[in-house]
Amino acid sequence: MFNKILIANRGEIACRVAATARRMGIQSVAVYSDADATAKHVSACDQAVHIGGNAPKESYLQWERILEAAKATGAQAIHPGYGFLSENAAFAQACADAGLVFIGPPPSAIKAMGLKAESKQLMEKAGVPLVPGYHAANQDAALLKREAQKIGYPVLIKASAGGGGKGMRAVDKPEDFDAALASCKREATNSFGDDAVLIEKYVQRPRHIEIQVFGDTHGNYVYLFERDCSVQRRHQKVLEEAPAPGMTEALRRQMGAAAVAAARAVNYVGAGTVEFIVEQRAEPSAAPGRPKQASAPTEGSEGTPVPSAGVNIEMQFFFMEMNTRLQVEHPVTEAITGLDLVEWQLRVASGERLPLSQDRLRITGHAIEARICAESPDNNFLPATGNLSVYRKPAATSFERGTQAIKVRIDDGVREGDAISPFYDSMVAKLIVHGEDRAQALALLDEALARTHIVGLNTNVQFLRYVVRSPSFAQADLDTALIPREQAVLFNQEPVGLELAVAASVARTLLDERLLQAADPFSRRDGWRAFGVALRRFAFEFHGQAVNAWLSYLHDGTLRLEAGGSSGVLLFEESDQGIALRFAGQRHTVQVYRQGEIAHVFTPHGATRILAIDLLAHAGASQADDGRLTAPMPGKVLSFAVKNGDTVKKGQALAVMEAMKMEHTIAAPVDGTVAELLYAPGDQVLEGAELLKLVVA
């Protein structure tokens, strides 16, 4: 076994690997960029080496510097994590040439599976079923368009060297193909340095089910069951769970055997994931477009009933790709198997045999992982940047109930006060729960999300709660279109009413004033009078609506609040659990965090924010200029679709920006005429920077 390893990554996966290494008595070395000088993963390791500037190409992709750091610190092996260099065959070979162990598959396996087109040809020879498509090398645009026509629309354009949803476009009709192809190739070049694509039939109502495989240097292979990763946005996973709802033991064995065959075909070593697209076939008795309801439970791998949860069990699977690394969602597999997959990686890389054979692997319970990201779901999941001024998370727990482990686990690489920068992806943390069954796991996840409080930037925490409670997800009616199908209950919702938001904000203000008064009795603002009633006005803005609330200080000390359409006595008391609040016949426990004039209100039902206007500080806010088009996030300008003098319509695409490794189209906010382009393609811009001037029509 190794004495010291270097972790060639950052964030939560670097912290995750370091934790297992420490448990095994192995020292770890971190590498970090300028932006990550004080990052959590740096302190999680025993040593740390600076390797370059903020951008990945200046640091985490500089593998020569990483190799130098490994040699300088005496590391014997390099764990690549996921992303960055984890699937770079040249880096794996460079590690071997330098006398270092690459904790992953051999370069030949990475190369064989790294290009989607070539890997599909290899899988076809190995007898693994494929989605109909074009996987050849000729990249002539006219040829690709003809192949798409042969396959039949809708089609999916995919970067051959891609992953993580980047370089992928669904095309519904021929007239959209050229623009989608150009965008896909551009994003593929920026992300992977290779613009080659493949074209595939876009499977209707598909599920995304993947199989975790492991191989060792002694020719042994196992599959550690499946994960359902169907809930996606922008082709990137949002929620993952194991085992897959509705999976029969027969189908599990078939998919597991196919995954092992894929691994054997490339002499795979270490942890890998074989991803399948699964087509759901509704039988005649099922409603059109909806799956047939399973009539009986299926059997788990240890004979334990696995509820079908109302999904169609008539499914056909096709090979999609193999990820030659550890996956982001590996914790759900760890939860249901009770294994540490990073430990397996380290043991296999050091030459040991696989710790268990296939017949000794078992599924226990149900696990779900939620990816908590800095983004705005209601604004097309636009990535967000900023500081985690408040970052409160549920405590990690684990207890036994009979033979079942009930767990809440948090994997993160940030701490309160840290910044989410535009240089890396937007994931803040992974929240993993493990219950006796899927129903318990759903309840655990919703409760844990309710106890996750983040202030300082937009996140998808509330959106995740909506997904978990949506009819489709709750009933395990899964496919990759779940989010658009359930959009009526997922977007632009308000889980906290006006009255509660106002009452919570007023209570927070009064509690803060009590603290201030304790330090300075001359700062009293409680409206006390020797007799009569004192009246105090609070001004708010809630979802663009101006609201006045009136607080009456009665002579007997009672507080009476009028807010929205409600009025009543306001009672509140602060404790470790938050503010115990009673108003208008309702009792609530709330947490309120103030960020300037914004009150962030968290309740068991959901979270919201309300602008609490300081009436003494200002009289109003200025109106924005309708002719200004500003960058919604920091990033790089890729292109403009207009020039000076062009007439544009509201909603028309004007520019394309790149931020957090994804492309974002900037649309016209109003009808108008382009007066001036203020930046050129390739320019870096800050959030709020004016990109171009419009003369409003």
ABEGO torsion letter per residue (X at the ends): XBABBBBBBBEAAAAAAAAAAAAAGBBBBBBBBAAAAABAAAAABABBBBAEBABAAABAABAAAAAAAAAAAGBABBBAEBEEAAABAAAAAAAAAAGBBBBEBBAAAAAAAABAAAAAAAAAAAGBBBBBEBABABABAAAAAAAAAAAEOBBBBBBAABEGGBGBBBBABAAAAAAAAAAAAAAAAAAAGBABBBBBBBBBGBBBBBBBBBBBAAGBBBBAEBBBAABBBGGBBABBBOBBBGBBAAAAAAAAAAAAAAAAAAGBBEBBBBBBBBBBBBBAABBBGBBBBBABBBBBAAGBBBBAGGBBABBBBBBABBBBBBBAAAAAAAAAAGBBAAAAAAAAAAGBBBABBAAABBBBEBBBBBBBBBBBAABGGBBBBEBBABBBBBBBBBBBBEABBBBBBBBBABBBGBBBBAABBABABBBBBBBABAAAAAAAAAAAAAABBBBGBBBAAAAAAAAAABAAAAAGBBBAAAAAAAAAAABGBBABBAAAAAAAAAAAAAAAAAAAAAABAAABAAGBBABEBBBBBBBBBBGGBBBBBBBBBBAAGBBBBBBEABBEBBBBBBBAAEBBBBBGGBBBBBBBBBBEABBBBBBAAEBBBBBBBBAAABAEBBBBBAABBBBABBEBBABBABBBGBBBBBGBBABBBBBGGBBBBBBBABBEBBABBABBBGBBBBBGBBABBBBBX
